[in-house]
Amino acid sequence: MTYRNRRPRRAAHATDVVVLGAGPAGLVLGNILLDRGIDCVVLERAERTHVQTRARAGFLAANTVRILTRNGLAGGLHRRGQIHSTCEFRTEDGRFRLDYSGLGPRERHTVYPQQELVTDLLTQFLERGGRIRFGTEAVTVRDADTARPEVAVREADGRPGTWRARYVAGCDGRHGAARRSLPARAVRHHRDHGVTWLGLLAEAPPSLDAVGYAVHERGFAGHMARTSKVTRYYLQCERGTPADTWSEERIWDELELRMRTREYGPLRRGRVVQRSVLDLESDVLEPLRHGALFLVGDAAGLISPSAAKGANLAVLEAEILAHALIDDLTAGDPEGLDAYSARCLTHIWRAQEFSHWMIGLLHGPSGADGESLFHNSLRRSRLASLRTSRTKQDWFAEHYVGV
């Protein structure tokens, strides 16, 4: 289905910028372009209901809030978002808390469920007169090395179609048409961290007033508040574990064991309403520009959820690309587009570095006994430094909140 306002539009299937994907990256990009008078269309494979209800991360960095605010996109999160500034670590050596709002750059996170942010962005995009085609699957991007690339699509009714534009923004994730259309010269850096999480969404109030990271000999457990009535939990599990293998009773018992509730108090239980299995992987595509095709968000680089950077990088990259496109299309200035890849990769690799550090901090050793003992001792030393060293705490705060 196509949503549009009453203003006259160009001929169907032609625009300045085709945006693939209606996630945070695509909708932030589309909103900024429309606000500056750039014609664009968003192509989204899923239906609108699915887009507005798919639960994802909701941990927004301070810079992300600033980006959304200065572009008039932060009304909902300012009204309903919850400020978080503390994380708690629970380990075999005890527990400690870090109020990172008083460390490093002295900034905080805003917790705002991604489905609510996407709903806000989508509503604003349509109110600004944006065109979005739900149920339209981008199949491939053709002629990206020319001044008039094309996006071949499969319409909602199954018929093939084509969109022509000056530029194509691939905001459609790691399995989308943008990545599938890359030339052979594109380089993909990939790492499988060998860690698997069972991701859980529970209809249960938060049990901590902080983000909880529990390191246990049985594996990692995580607690992240989403709303006053919903909490996100993570449990490390064996690779290949089906999402529905564990009963709810086993899930809660394992969470309580790993989070050491005998020492620190019980969890507030509730119905588990969503499960998923996450193999922690990271990858980065280089470069992020191929002629008229640009990669944004998860299409540009996949980052493990251990450091909550994915959505924040996506919003940052979307703003950078939006202003570069505006400069080129309104003033004939290509400098921003030429610098886009290098500029974003600097942020991406810095986030990857911290994510990799967090994975090593939170997860127990694997492999041969000697290697396991070394890894475990190293991890405990890192946690001890984080507990006692103000220099390490400032470093953590800078990277934990920043992108």
Helices and strands as residue ranges (DSSP letters): E 2-3, E 17-20, H 24-35, E 40-44, H 48-53, E 59-60, H 62-70, H 75-80, E 82-84, E 86-91, E 94-99, G 100-102, E 109-111, H 114-127, E 131-134, E 137-142, E 150-154, E 160-164, E 167-170, H 177-180, E 187-203, E 211-214, E 221-225, E 231-237, H 248-258, H 261-264, E 271-286, E 289-290, E 293-295, G 297-299, E 301-302, G 305-307, H 310-331, H 335-362, H 369-388, H 390-401
